[in-house]
């Protein structure tokens, strides 16, 4: 499944891509967010390592059960 907009980016489409990612994360829906990553994705969060969507989903569920006022703010640095 393709996630639009796709490269090559203009400043406008890169900004849109960043905003779409921020909006998705701020839904705090671990299932939806995990689907944005490959089945065999590998993550690191500080000293923790996660492999695959299920581990990411479990991590995010646990994280957001504790961080009740979580909000991600993304910024475009380069494209």
C-alpha positions, -999 to 999 in steps of 0.1 A, spaced: 0 0 0 14 34 -10 14 63 14 9 95 -6 24 119 -12 54 100 -26 89 113 -36 103 133 -52 89 159 -29 84 196 -33 84 218 -2 46 217 -2 43 179 -6 71 173 20 53 196 44 21 177 38 38 144 44 51 156 78 17 169 88 0 136 78 25 117 99 20 140 129 -18 137 125 -16 99 124 6 97 155 -17 120 174 -47 97 169 -29 75 194 -42 45 176 -15 18 178 -31 -4 152 -33 24 125 2 36 133 17 1 131 3 -4 96 25 25 84 55 2 89 66 -30 72 57 -63 87 94 -69 98 102 -34 108 128 -29 136 125 -1 161 146 13 189 132 35 217 160 44 240 172 11 254 142 -10 241 141 -28 208 110 -39 189 106 -62 159 75 -63 138 41 -46 139 28 -65 169 56 -55 192 52 -19 180 15 -20 186 20 -34 221 47 -8 229 25 21 218 -5 8 236 15 5 268 31 39 263 -2 57 257 -19 41 287 7 59 308 12 91 288 -23 105 289 -14 139 275 10 126 248 12 148 217 38 145 189 50 177 171 68 171 138 88 196 118 102 195 83 140 197 84 149 187 49 135 170 18 
